[in-house]
Amino acid sequence: MDNNRGNVPPMTPKTLTIYIITVISIGLFFFFVRGDEAGKLCACTVCPILIIYLIYAYRKEKKADKRAEAKNKNILDGSYFENPKWHECYVAYLNEHPFEKPVYSNMKKDLLARFKRKEYVMGMVFMLFLMFGSCCLMVQNMFTGILGFFLFGLFFCWDFSMYIGKPVRKWLKGDIDYDTLESSYKNAKFLTFKKNGLAFGSTHIHGYTEKKVYAIDYRLVEGISRKIVRLKKYEDSIYSSEEYQHFAVIHVCLPQTGEIRDVEIELNEFQVQMAIDHLQTFKIGGEITETVHVEQKEDNMLT
């Protein structure tokens, strides 16, 4: 398991001890040095509550680590996905969420439509509001107003470029056989999750993320595997929550060098299994591999 830590380290027994000593010291200061009623009230109520919360957060993280360790072991040996309860949930998901079809028969139009997301529109509206506020600020402080207008303008341009499908337009300008890819795309069966998509066309695997668009010839696909990332979230070094991210990893053999290049697309755990199960149906020849790679990341959210 790989650990990818942020700038702020997670809580350790040593860190917990330092926090508790610091809180006790602050409590003693408010109670004896400051000595007024507000200070004593803070020392007798807020400080103990804070200490209890720190201990609770520490124990919560340790329990989560133990559960994750057991889960990771089951994932790596394959028993997690062979569990009858998980399989039952998987079948229920298949029945409720079948493969999707392209909305438009035109590949370019369909891909561009997938980037017209509400969050980009909301981002542009918010940035326009901040740009307007910066213009008003110019009356009092010209430099700050111009700086704010320029900065928020950059964010607006970013959201706008994503809304009009910048990754799609960049990909279409590359060296691609558009007619062949569109013919494959028209018959594709899609899996979509968040800002990502993976589809099995007639001759190619099609995929996209927020930054890239892919079209992979089945003849170059060596196999597919799953990658699972445990993302631990912290607030000021205190454990708050966690989530598991699931990726379908397509192993592609580059025709020029024979080097294996991995293409990772995030889906949910059932969609990853759907991709693994259905790749054999669409790939002509070749061996499909199913391996699992588990990572752990820690996301520190400063508040």
C-alpha positions in Angstrom: 0.0 0.0 0.0 1.4 3.4 -1.0 1.0 6.4 1.2 0.6 9.7 -0.4 0.6 12.3 2.3 -0.2 16.0 2.0 1.7 18.9 3.5 0.0 18.4 6.9 0.8 15.0 8.6 -2.1 13.0 10.0 -2.5 12.7 13.8 -0.1 10.3 15.6 0.0 9.4 19.3 2.8 11.9 19.7 0.7 14.6 17.9 -2.3 13.7 20.0 -0.2 14.1 23.2 1.0 17.5 22.1 -2.5 18.7 21.2 -3.8 17.6 24.6 -0.9 19.3 26.5 -1.5 22.5 24.5 -5.2 22.5 25.3 -4.5 21.9 29.0 -2.0 24.7 29.0 -4.5 27.1 27.4 -7.1 26.0 29.9 -4.8 26.7 32.8 -4.0 30.1 31.4 -7.6 31.1 31.1 -8.4 29.7 34.6 -5.5 31.0 36.7 -3.9 33.8 34.7 -6.9 35.5 33.1 -9.1 34.4 36.0 -12.4 36.1 35.1 -15.7 34.2 34.8 -15.5 33.9 31.0 -12.0 32.4 31.2 -12.9 29.9 33.9 -16.0 28.9 32.0 -13.9 28.3 28.9 -11.3 26.3 30.8 -14.0 24.1 32.5 -16.2 23.5 29.4 -14.5 24.2 26.0 -11.1 22.7 26.8 -12.5 19.4 28.2 -14.8 19.1 25.2 -11.9 19.8 22.8 -9.8 17.1 24.5 -12.6 14.6 24.3 -13.1 15.4 20.6 -9.4 14.9 19.9 -9.4 11.5 21.6 -12.5 10.6 19.7 -11.1 11.6 16.3 -7.9 9.7 17.0 -9.7 6.5 18.0 -12.1 6.9 15.0 -9.1 7.0 12.6 -7.5 3.9 14.2 -10.7 1.9 14.0 -11.1 3.0 10.3 -7.5 1.9 9.6 -8.2 -1.6 11.1 -11.3 -2.0 9.0 -9.4 -0.8 5.9 -6.6 -3.3 6.6 -9.1 -6.2 6.7 -10.9 -4.9 3.6 -7.6 -4.5 1.7 -6.6 -8.0 2.5 -9.9 -9.3 1.1 -9.6 -7.1 -2.0 -6.1 -8.3 -2.8 -7.0 -12.0 -2.4 -10.2 -11.6 -4.4 -12.6 -12.7 -1.7 -14.2 -9.3 -1.4 -15.5 -9.5 -5.0 -16.5 -13.2 -4.6 -18.6 -12.5 -1.6 -22.3 -13.5 -2.3 -23.6 -10.3 -0.8 -21.4 -8.2 -3.0 -22.3 -10.2 -6.1 -26.0 -9.8 -5.2 -25.5 -6.0 -5.0 -23.6 -6.1 -8.3 -26.4 -8.0 -10.1 -29.0 -5.5 -8.7 -26.8 -2.6 -10.0 -26.6 -4.2 -13.4 -30.4 -4.5 -13.6 -30.9 -0.9 -12.5 -28.0 0.7 -14.4 -27.5 -0.9 -17.8 -25.0 0.4 -20.3 -25.9 3.8 -21.8 -26.0 4.7 -25.4 -24.6 7.9 -27.1 -27.1 10.7 -27.0 -26.2 11.9 -30.5 -25.1 9.9 -33.6 -22.4 12.5 -34.3 -19.3 11.7 -32.2 -18.1 15.3 -31.9 -21.5 16.6 -30.9 -22.0 13.8 -28.3 -18.6 14.3 -26.7 -19.0 18.1 -26.6 -22.4 17.7 -25.0 -20.9 15.6 -22.2 -18.7 18.5 -21.2 -21.7 21.0 -20.9 -22.1 20.5 -17.2 -24.0 22.6 -14.6 -21.0 23.0 -12.4 -19.1 24.8 -15.2 -22.1 27.2 -15.7 -22.3 27.8 -12.0 -18.6 28.5 -11.8 -18.8 31.0 -14.7 -21.7 32.8 -13.1 -19.9 33.0 -9.8 -16.7 34.3 -11.4 -18.7 36.9 -13.3 -20.2 38.1 -10.0 -16.7 38.3 -8.5 -15.4 40.2 -11.6 -18.2 42.7 -11.2 -17.3 43.1 -7.6 -13.7 43.7 -8.6 -14.8 46.4 -11.0 -16.7 48.1 -8.2 -13.6 47.8 -6.0 -11.5 49.7 -8.6 -13.2 52.9 -7.4 -11.5 52.6 -4.0 -8.4 50.6 -4.8 -7.4 50.5 -8.5 -4.6 47.9 -8.1 -6.6 45.4 -6.0 -9.6 45.8 -8.3 -7.6 45.1 -11.4 -5.7 42.2 -9.8 -9.0 40.6 -8.7 -10.6 41.2 -12.1 -7.7 39.5 -13.8 -7.5 36.6 -11.4 -11.3 35.9 -11.5 -11.2 36.3 -15.2 -8.7 33.5 -15.5 -11.0 31.2 -13.5 -13.9 32.2 -15.7 -11.9 31.4 -18.8 -11.0 28.0 -17.4 -14.6 27.1 -16.7 -15.7 28.4 -20.1 -13.0 26.4 -21.9 -14.1 23.2 -20.1 -17.8 24.0 -20.9 -17.1 24.2 -24.6 -15.1 20.9 -24.4 -11.5 22.0 -24.7 -10.1 18.4 -24.3 -12.5 17.2 -27.0 -11.5 19.9 -29.5 -7.8 19.4 -28.8 -8.2 15.6 -29.4 -10.1 16.1 -32.6 -7.3 18.2 -34.0 -4.9 15.3 -33.5 -4.0 12.6 -36.0 -7.1 10.5 -35.8 -9.2 8.6 -38.3 -12.5 10.4 -37.5 -14.7 8.3 -39.7 -13.5 5.0 -38.3 -13.8 6.2 -34.7 -17.2 7.7 -35.2 -18.4 4.4 -36.7 -17.2 2.6 -33.6 -18.6 5.4 -31.3 -22.1 5.2 -32.7 -22.4 1.6 -31.4 -20.7 2.2 -28.1 -22.0 1.2 -24.7 -21.2 3.8 -22.1 -20.4 3.8 -18.4 -20.4 7.3 -16.9 -19.3 8.4 -13.5 -18.7 12.0 -12.2 -16.8 13.7 -15.1 -15.6 10.5 -16.6 -16.8 8.0 -19.2 -15.8 4.6 -20.6 -17.4 3.0 -23.6 -17.0 -0.2 -25.6 -17.4 0.6 -29.3 -17.4 -1.8 -32.2 -13.6 -1.4 -32.9 -12.3 0.8 -30.1 -12.6 1.5 -26.4 -13.7 5.1 -26.0 -13.1 7.1 -22.8 -12.8 10.6 -21.4 -11.9 12.4 -18.2 -12.0 16.0 -17.4 -8.6 16.5 -19.0 -8.3 13.9 -21.8 -10.2 11.9 -24.5 -9.2 8.4 -25.5 -9.9 6.0 -28.4 -8.0 2.7 -28.0 -8.0 0.0 -30.7 -9.0 -3.4 -29.2 -5.9 -4.9 -30.8 -3.7 -2.8 -28.6 -5.5 -3.7 -25.4 -3.4 -6.1 -23.3 -5.8 -6.4 -20.5 -7.8 -4.5 -17.9 -7.5 -4.3 -14.1 -8.9 -2.4 -11.2 -7.2 0.1 -9.0 -8.6 1.1 -5.6 -7.5 4.2 -3.7 -8.4 4.7 -0.1 -8.7 8.5 0.3 -8.4 9.7 3.9 -9.6 13.2 4.6 -8.2 15.4 7.3 -9.1 18.8 8.7 -6.2 20.5 10.4 -4.5 17.1 10.8 -7.6 15.6 12.4 -9.2 12.6 10.7 -12.7 13.5 9.4 -13.8 10.8 6.9 -12.6 8.6 4.1 -13.8 7.3 0.7 -12.7 4.6 -1.7 -12.1 5.6 -5.3 -12.3 2.9 -8.0 -10.4 3.1 -11.4 -10.6 0.9 -14.5 -7.0 0.6 -15.7 -6.7 -0.3 -19.4 -3.3 -1.7 -20.3 -2.4 -0.5 -23.7 0.6 -1.8 -25.8 2.1 1.1 -27.7 2.6 0.0 -31.4 5.8 2.0 -31.9 7.8 0.7 -28.9 5.8 -2.2 -27.5 5.8 -0.4 -24.1 2.7 -0.9 -21.9 0.9 2.3 -21.0 -1.9 2.4 -18.5 -5.0 4.5 -19.0 -6.9 5.1 -15.7 -10.6 6.1 -15.7 -12.4 6.6 -12.4 -15.8 4.8 -12.2 -17.7 3.3 -9.3 -16.8 -0.2 -8.1 -19.7 -1.9 -9.9 -18.9 -0.1 -13.1 -15.3 -1.3 -12.9 -16.5 -4.8 -12.7 -18.9 -4.3 -15.6 -15.9 -3.1 -17.7 -13.9 -6.1 -16.7 -16.7 -8.5 -17.5 -17.6 -6.9 -20.8 -14.1 -6.3 -22.2 -13.8 -10.0 -23.3 -17.1 -9.6 -25.2 -15.8 -6.8 -27.4 -12.1 -7.6 -27.6 -11.1 -10.0 -30.4 -8.5 -12.4 -29.2 -5.9 -11.6 -26.4 -5.9 -12.4 -22.8 -7.8 -10.4 -20.3 -6.2 -10.0 -16.9 -7.9 -9.0 -13.7 -5.6 -7.7 -11.0 -6.1 -5.3 -8.1 -3.9 -2.5 -7.0 -4.7 -0.8 -3.8 -3.3 2.6 -2.7 -3.9 4.9 0.2 -4.0 8.7 -0.1 -4.4 11.3 2.5 -6.2 14.5 1.7 -5.5 17.3 4.1 -8.2 20.0 4.0 -7.1 23.1 5.9 -9.9 25.0 7.6 
